[in-house]
Amino acid sequence: MARTAVPLTAVTRTGVAPPAETNGDAVNNHVISNNGRVILLVRNAGTTVARTLTLHVRGLIDGQTVTPRTVSIATEASVYVGPFPTDAYGAQLEVDVDNAELKLIALAI
């Protein structure tokens, strides 16, 4: 299946309204258009378990695949993650969630 796209909201000097959260899709996971200046706001809506966000890194180092980067998000907590340089993460940032309790917002600065 195709990854679920997370809308990218450009932050401007005149201001933008906070965008709606995208519910985590642990089956199809997510993709975000990446200009190298993307910041993710990830909220764990769960009340009992820390959740994990996985960010896929592109390319090889010494011919070896790079291990995806993981971020643990505590219960009822929010974290900002990024930016994601395109040479390391690609123009299409692939993001996995371990549960629908993770809520995503993607901002371009």
Residue frames as qw, qx, qy, qz and C-alpha x, y, z in Angstrom:
[[0.000, 0.887, 0.462, 0.000, 0.00, 0.00, 0.00],
 [0.326, 0.626, -0.042, 0.707, 1.02, 3.59, -0.55],
 [0.343, -0.217, -0.510, 0.758, 2.15, 5.61, 2.42],
 [0.064, -0.863, -0.501, 0.022, -0.32, 8.14, 3.82],
 [0.359, 0.477, -0.014, 0.802, 0.72, 11.70, 2.96],
 [0.317, -0.659, -0.424, 0.535, 0.97, 14.21, 5.79],
 [0.270, 0.891, 0.222, 0.290, 0.08, 17.72, 4.57],
 [0.567, -0.083, -0.128, 0.810, 2.95, 20.22, 4.76],
 [0.052, -0.945, -0.322, -0.004, 2.06, 23.67, 6.08],
 [0.513, 0.384, -0.094, 0.762, 4.41, 26.54, 5.21],
 [0.359, -0.729, -0.346, 0.469, 5.03, 28.92, 8.10],
 [0.365, 0.640, 0.203, 0.645, 5.05, 32.53, 6.89],
 [0.238, 0.048, -0.322, 0.915, 5.89, 35.89, 8.39],
 [0.400, -0.280, -0.135, -0.862, 2.24, 36.89, 8.21],
 [0.413, -0.138, 0.740, -0.512, 1.29, 33.79, 10.21],
 [0.509, -0.039, -0.732, -0.451, -0.73, 30.67, 9.57],
 [0.756, -0.362, 0.155, -0.524, -3.42, 28.94, 11.57],
 [0.349, -0.355, 0.864, -0.075, -2.30, 25.72, 13.26],
 [0.539, 0.147, -0.657, -0.506, -3.03, 22.83, 10.88],
 [0.890, -0.233, 0.072, -0.386, -5.09, 19.80, 11.82],
 [0.389, -0.468, 0.793, 0.017, -3.21, 16.78, 13.08],
 [0.695, 0.248, -0.579, -0.347, -2.85, 13.69, 10.92],
 [0.848, -0.356, 0.300, -0.251, -3.67, 10.50, 12.79],
 [0.177, -0.512, 0.824, 0.163, -0.86, 7.97, 12.84],
 [0.893, 0.258, -0.136, -0.343, -1.27, 5.11, 10.37],
 [0.470, -0.535, 0.702, 0.019, 0.75, 2.17, 11.69],
 [0.818, 0.262, 0.510, 0.041, -0.27, -0.03, 8.71],
 [0.625, 0.698, 0.186, 0.295, 0.64, 2.22, 5.75],
 [0.543, -0.396, -0.043, 0.739, 2.85, 4.70, 7.62],
 [0.145, 0.925, 0.199, -0.290, 3.56, 8.18, 6.21],
 [0.597, 0.218, 0.234, 0.736, 5.38, 10.28, 3.65],
 [0.072, -0.897, -0.193, 0.390, 6.05, 14.01, 3.81],
 [0.561, 0.726, 0.035, 0.395, 7.34, 16.29, 1.06],
 [0.651, -0.601, -0.021, 0.463, 10.74, 17.42, 2.32],
 [0.402, 0.872, -0.039, 0.278, 12.52, 20.62, 1.32],
 [0.622, 0.196, -0.430, 0.624, 15.23, 20.19, 3.97],
 [0.041, -0.244, 0.347, -0.905, 13.49, 22.64, 6.30],
 [0.643, -0.390, -0.483, -0.448, 10.66, 20.47, 7.59],
 [0.113, -0.256, 0.720, -0.635, 9.84, 20.27, 11.29],
 [0.520, -0.331, -0.737, -0.277, 7.47, 17.64, 12.65],
 [0.386, -0.332, 0.466, -0.724, 5.30, 18.18, 15.69],
 [0.562, -0.080, -0.810, -0.150, 4.46, 14.73, 17.02],
 [0.468, -0.377, 0.372, -0.707, 1.98, 14.24, 19.86],
 [0.270, -0.059, -0.959, 0.066, 1.40, 11.02, 21.77],
 [0.527, -0.361, -0.118, -0.760, -2.32, 11.05, 22.59],
 [0.746, -0.193, -0.637, 0.013, -1.93, 7.85, 24.59],
 [0.439, -0.745, 0.204, -0.460, -2.13, 7.85, 28.37],
 [0.885, -0.396, 0.235, -0.070, -0.34, 4.60, 29.21],
 [0.863, 0.003, 0.308, 0.400, 2.50, 3.82, 26.77],
 [0.084, -0.687, 0.365, 0.623, 5.40, 5.75, 25.26],
 [0.792, 0.537, 0.288, -0.040, 5.27, 5.51, 21.44],
 [0.529, -0.355, 0.463, 0.616, 7.97, 5.39, 18.77],
 [0.512, 0.815, -0.014, -0.270, 8.41, 7.46, 15.62],
 [0.730, -0.148, 0.476, 0.468, 10.83, 6.05, 13.02],
 [0.310, 0.858, -0.149, -0.382, 12.52, 8.26, 10.40],
 [0.902, 0.199, 0.278, 0.264, 14.06, 6.54, 7.38],
 [0.178, -0.763, 0.383, 0.489, 17.53, 7.70, 6.39],
 [0.795, 0.599, -0.018, -0.095, 18.52, 7.46, 2.70],
 [0.378, 0.771, -0.506, 0.083, 21.77, 6.25, 1.22],
 [0.944, -0.100, -0.234, 0.209, 24.64, 4.09, 2.29],
 [0.198, -0.870, 0.445, -0.073, 27.69, 4.55, 4.46],
 [0.159, -0.483, 0.855, 0.099, 30.62, 2.33, 3.45],
 [0.382, 0.058, -0.814, -0.433, 28.17, 0.30, 1.37],
 [0.150, -0.280, -0.895, 0.314, 25.94, -0.39, 4.37],
 [0.241, -0.677, -0.496, -0.487, 22.32, 0.66, 4.82],
 [0.000, -0.311, 0.428, -0.848, 21.90, 3.30, 7.51],
 [0.177, -0.392, -0.859, 0.278, 19.76, 2.32, 10.48],
 [0.150, -0.729, -0.398, -0.537, 16.53, 4.33, 10.71],
 [0.077, 0.236, -0.459, 0.853, 16.45, 6.99, 13.40],
 [0.405, -0.561, -0.714, -0.109, 13.90, 6.50, 16.18],
 [0.089, -0.360, 0.280, -0.886, 12.34, 8.99, 18.56],
 [0.291, -0.402, -0.843, 0.206, 10.50, 7.91, 21.70],
 [0.224, -0.441, -0.073, -0.866, 7.55, 10.09, 22.68],
 [0.010, -0.059, -0.816, 0.575, 6.36, 9.84, 26.28],
 [0.048, -0.602, -0.796, -0.040, 2.69, 9.46, 27.16],
 [0.021, -0.912, -0.399, 0.092, 0.66, 12.63, 26.70],
 [0.369, -0.608, 0.215, 0.669, 3.77, 14.46, 25.42],
 [0.602, 0.790, 0.118, 0.021, 4.58, 16.40, 22.26],
 [0.575, -0.440, 0.339, 0.601, 7.98, 16.79, 20.59],
 [0.466, 0.828, -0.156, -0.271, 9.34, 18.81, 17.68],
 [0.764, -0.166, 0.503, 0.368, 11.67, 16.83, 15.40],
 [0.622, 0.678, 0.238, 0.310, 13.74, 18.12, 12.47],
 [0.624, 0.575, -0.169, -0.501, 14.89, 19.59, 10.21],
 [0.853, 0.031, 0.509, 0.108, 15.65, 16.76, 7.77],
 [0.013, 0.623, -0.509, -0.594, 18.41, 17.50, 5.23],
 [0.829, 0.412, -0.028, -0.378, 17.43, 16.15, 1.82],
 [0.433, 0.559, -0.707, -0.018, 20.83, 14.55, 1.26],
 [0.076, -0.209, 0.909, -0.354, 20.22, 12.29, 4.28],
 [0.414, 0.264, 0.722, -0.488, 16.42, 11.90, 4.29],
 [0.246, 0.299, 0.767, 0.512, 15.45, 12.51, 0.67],
 [0.190, -0.119, -0.190, -0.956, 12.84, 14.76, -0.93],
 [0.711, -0.343, -0.371, -0.490, 10.14, 12.41, 0.34],
 [0.135, -0.412, 0.732, -0.525, 10.58, 11.89, 4.09],
 [0.686, -0.195, -0.657, -0.247, 9.36, 8.43, 5.11],
 [0.250, -0.373, 0.560, -0.697, 8.00, 8.29, 8.64],
 [0.557, -0.224, -0.789, -0.131, 6.69, 5.23, 10.49],
 [0.430, -0.452, 0.348, -0.700, 4.58, 5.23, 13.64],
 [0.146, 0.064, -0.976, 0.150, 4.07, 2.31, 15.99],
 [0.012, 0.505, 0.814, -0.285, 0.49, 3.28, 16.87],
 [0.051, 0.684, 0.477, 0.549, -2.42, 5.51, 15.83],
 [0.418, -0.801, -0.314, 0.291, -2.01, 7.36, 19.14],
 [0.413, -0.302, 0.188, 0.838, 0.77, 9.37, 17.48],
 [0.316, 0.871, 0.365, -0.089, -0.56, 12.54, 15.83],
 [0.592, -0.047, 0.276, 0.756, 1.55, 14.38, 13.22],
 [0.238, 0.943, 0.143, -0.186, 1.84, 17.94, 11.99],
 [0.703, 0.078, 0.243, 0.664, 4.44, 18.85, 9.34],
 [0.030, 0.956, 0.092, -0.276, 5.67, 22.44, 9.10],
 [0.700, 0.371, 0.109, 0.600, 7.99, 23.94, 6.49],
 [0.297, -0.836, -0.088, 0.454, 10.11, 26.83, 7.74]]
